[in-house]
Amino acid sequence: MSQTPKTTETQPEMASLLLGAGFALASLIILPAVAQRIGMGSSLTIALRGALMRAANRF
């Protein structure tokens, strides 16, 4: 009589956590690196970072 783990309850939470972490990584590390590489202005970079962080908070 083995018990199966309750993965169906934790899967949405894990997906939200991974998605939020991905957005945070993108806004803090990837976006500034790409912006510097292509010569994007700092105000546009900050606006995009804010949009990514707002999107991360929705999940």
N, CA and C atoms as an extended XYZ file, in Angstrom:
177
Properties=species:S:1:pos:R:3:atomname:S:1:resname:S:1:resid:I:1 pbc="F F F"
N         0.833       -1.177        0.000 N   MET     1
C         0.000        0.000        0.000 CA  MET     1
C         0.881        1.245        0.000 C   MET     1
N         1.367        1.587       -1.141 N   SER     2
C         2.211        2.765       -1.252 CA  SER     2
C         1.352        3.987       -1.551 C   SER     2
N         1.748        5.080       -0.993 N   GLN     3
C         1.038        6.327       -1.223 CA  GLN     3
C         1.705        7.089       -2.355 C   GLN     3
N         0.895        7.666       -3.216 N   THR     4
C         1.444        8.467       -4.300 CA  THR     4
C         1.560        9.906       -3.827 C   THR     4
N         2.615       10.594       -4.203 N   PRO     5
C         2.765       11.994       -3.799 CA  PRO     5
C         1.701       12.861       -4.440 C   PRO     5
N         1.310       13.886       -3.748 N   LYS     6
C         0.270       14.797       -4.244 CA  LYS     6
C         0.895       15.857       -5.139 C   LYS     6
N         1.258       15.449       -6.332 N   THR     7
C         1.917       16.371       -7.254 CA  THR     7
C         0.930       17.295       -7.942 C   THR     7
N        -0.326       16.895       -8.036 N   THR     8
C        -1.295       17.736       -8.740 CA  THR     8
C        -1.575       19.015       -7.971 C   THR     8
N        -1.414       18.989       -6.647 N   GLU     9
C        -1.662       20.193       -5.867 CA  GLU     9
C        -0.476       21.153       -5.928 C   GLU     9
N         0.739       20.635       -6.059 N   THR    10
C         1.912       21.494       -6.034 CA  THR    10
C         2.383       21.904       -7.428 C   THR    10
N         1.879       21.284       -8.467 N   GLN    11
C         2.323       21.630       -9.817 CA  GLN    11
C         2.015       23.065      -10.205 C   GLN    11
N         0.803       23.591       -9.960 N   PRO    12
C         0.559       25.007      -10.311 CA  PRO    12
C         1.445       25.960       -9.508 C   PRO    12
N         1.695       25.638       -8.244 N   GLU    13
C         2.555       26.493       -7.429 CA  GLU    13
C         3.981       26.486       -7.954 C   GLU    13
N         4.470       25.320       -8.349 N   MET    14
C         5.830       25.206       -8.865 CA  MET    14
C         5.957       25.926      -10.203 C   MET    14
N         4.949       25.812      -11.036 N   ALA    15
C         4.977       26.498      -12.330 CA  ALA    15
C         5.001       28.009      -12.137 C   ALA    15
N         4.195       28.505      -11.201 N   SER    16
C         4.181       29.942      -10.926 CA  SER    16
C         5.520       30.404      -10.375 C   SER    16
N         6.102       29.593       -9.504 N   LEU    17
C         7.400       29.943       -8.932 CA  LEU    17
C         8.481       29.995      -10.004 C   LEU    17
N         8.501       29.006      -10.875 N   LEU    18
C         9.499       28.981      -11.945 CA  LEU    18
C         9.295       30.125      -12.933 C   LEU    18
N         8.054       30.429      -13.234 N   LEU    19
C         7.779       31.528      -14.162 CA  LEU    19
C         8.186       32.867      -13.556 C   LEU    19
N         7.864       33.061      -12.285 N   GLY    20
C         8.266       34.293      -11.608 CA  GLY    20
C         9.774       34.422      -11.519 C   GLY    20
N        10.458       33.312      -11.230 N   ALA    21
C        11.924       33.335      -11.171 CA  ALA    21
C        12.518       33.629      -12.544 C   ALA    21
N        11.903       33.099      -13.588 N   GLY    22
C        12.372       33.372      -14.945 CA  GLY    22
C        12.227       34.837      -15.314 C   GLY    22
N        11.095       35.435      -14.945 N   PHE    23
C        10.903       36.862      -15.210 CA  PHE    23
C        11.899       37.704      -14.423 C   PHE    23
N        12.139       37.331      -13.173 N   ALA    24
C        13.099       38.080      -12.353 CA  ALA    24
C        14.499       37.981      -12.944 C   ALA    24
N        14.892       36.783      -13.358 N   LEU    25
C        16.204       36.592      -13.982 CA  LEU    25
C        16.309       37.422      -15.251 C   LEU    25
N        15.261       37.402      -16.048 N   ALA    26
C        15.283       38.162      -17.295 CA  ALA    26
C        15.387       39.658      -17.035 C   ALA    26
N        14.657       40.153      -16.036 N   SER    27
C        14.653       41.596      -15.811 CA  SER    27
C        15.920       42.087      -15.129 C   SER    27
N        16.552       41.269      -14.316 N   LEU    28
C        17.721       41.724      -13.568 CA  LEU    28
C        19.050       41.444      -14.262 C   LEU    28
N        19.106       40.402      -15.072 N   ILE    29
C        20.384       40.011      -15.666 CA  ILE    29
C        20.360       40.075      -17.192 C   ILE    29
N        19.416       39.398      -17.782 N   ILE    30
C        19.405       39.257      -19.245 CA  ILE    30
C        19.055       40.569      -19.939 C   ILE    30
N        18.002       41.243      -19.475 N   LEU    31
C        17.570       42.488      -20.126 CA  LEU    31
C        18.651       43.571      -20.115 C   LEU    31
N        19.290       43.857      -18.979 N   PRO    32
C        20.352       44.876      -19.027 CA  PRO    32
C        21.529       44.491      -19.925 C   PRO    32
N        21.867       43.207      -19.962 N   ALA    33
C        22.973       42.776      -20.819 CA  ALA    33
C        22.638       42.970      -22.292 C   ALA    33
N        21.426       42.598      -22.668 N   VAL    34
C        20.997       42.761      -24.062 CA  VAL    34
C        20.870       44.244      -24.400 C   VAL    34
N        20.333       45.030      -23.468 N   ALA    35
C        20.170       46.467      -23.713 CA  ALA    35
C        21.519       47.149      -23.919 C   ALA    35
N        22.497       46.767      -23.129 N   GLN    36
C        23.827       47.345      -23.293 CA  GLN    36
C        24.442       46.923      -24.615 C   GLN    36
N        24.204       45.690      -24.995 N   ARG    37
C        24.785       45.157      -26.224 CA  ARG    37
C        24.248       45.863      -27.466 C   ARG    37
N        22.935       46.163      -27.462 N   ILE    38
C        22.345       46.792      -28.643 CA  ILE    38
C        22.282       48.311      -28.523 C   ILE    38
N        22.685       48.848      -27.376 N   GLY    39
C        22.726       50.296      -27.212 CA  GLY    39
C        21.391       50.920      -26.886 C   GLY    39
N        20.532       50.195      -26.198 N   MET    40
C        19.232       50.720      -25.810 CA  MET    40
C        19.407       51.746      -24.686 C   MET    40
N        18.593       52.758      -24.681 N   GLY    41
C        18.671       53.793      -23.659 CA  GLY    41
C        18.291       53.271      -22.279 C   GLY    41
N        18.811       53.921      -21.247 N   SER    42
C        18.568       53.449      -19.885 CA  SER    42
C        17.107       53.602      -19.472 C   SER    42
N        16.438       54.651      -19.946 N   SER    43
C        15.031       54.828      -19.570 CA  SER    43
C        14.156       53.727      -20.166 C   SER    43
N        14.445       53.327      -21.375 N   LEU    44
C        13.700       52.226      -21.988 CA  LEU    44
C        14.006       50.910      -21.285 C   LEU    44
N        15.238       50.713      -20.886 N   THR    45
C        15.619       49.507      -20.154 CA  THR    45
C        14.880       49.432      -18.822 C   THR    45
N        14.796       50.556      -18.124 N   ILE    46
C        14.093       50.594      -16.843 CA  ILE    46
C        12.601       50.330      -17.039 C   ILE    46
N        12.022       50.866      -18.100 N   ALA    47
C        10.610       50.630      -18.384 CA  ALA    47
C        10.347       49.160      -18.686 C   ALA    47
N        11.209       48.550      -19.466 N   LEU    48
C        11.045       47.121      -19.760 CA  LEU    48
C        11.237       46.263      -18.508 C   LEU    48
N        12.181       46.648      -17.675 N   ARG    49
C        12.402       45.921      -16.420 CA  ARG    49
C        11.164       46.003      -15.535 C   ARG    49
N        10.567       47.182      -15.460 N   GLY    50
C         9.340       47.343      -14.678 CA  GLY    50
C         8.194       46.505      -15.221 C   GLY    50
N         8.071       46.456      -16.549 N   ALA    51
C         7.021       45.643      -17.156 CA  ALA    51
C         7.230       44.155      -16.856 C   ALA    51
N         8.466       43.693      -16.915 N   LEU    52
C         8.743       42.291      -16.604 CA  LEU    52
C         8.461       41.971      -15.141 C   LEU    52
N         8.799       42.880      -14.244 N   MET    53
C         8.536       42.631      -12.820 CA  MET    53
C         7.043       42.648      -12.524 C   MET    53
N         6.270       43.516      -13.192 N   ARG    54
C         4.816       43.495      -13.019 CA  ARG    54
C         4.237       42.191      -13.540 C   ARG    54
N         4.762       41.711      -14.666 N   ALA    55
C         4.295       40.430      -15.204 CA  ALA    55
C         4.642       39.286      -14.252 C   ALA    55
N         5.782       39.356      -13.608 N   ALA    56
C         6.169       38.308      -12.663 CA  ALA    56
C         5.242       38.309      -11.448 C   ALA    56
N         4.776       39.466      -11.026 N   ASN    57
C         3.901       39.546       -9.862 CA  ASN    57
C         2.492       39.027      -10.146 C   ASN    57
N         2.114       38.945      -11.388 N   ARG    58
C         0.783       38.430      -11.736 CA  ARG    58
C         0.685       36.928      -11.544 C   ARG    58
N         1.816       36.253      -11.576 N   PHE    59
C         1.796       34.800      -11.453 CA  PHE    59
C         2.166       34.395      -10.099 C   PHE    59
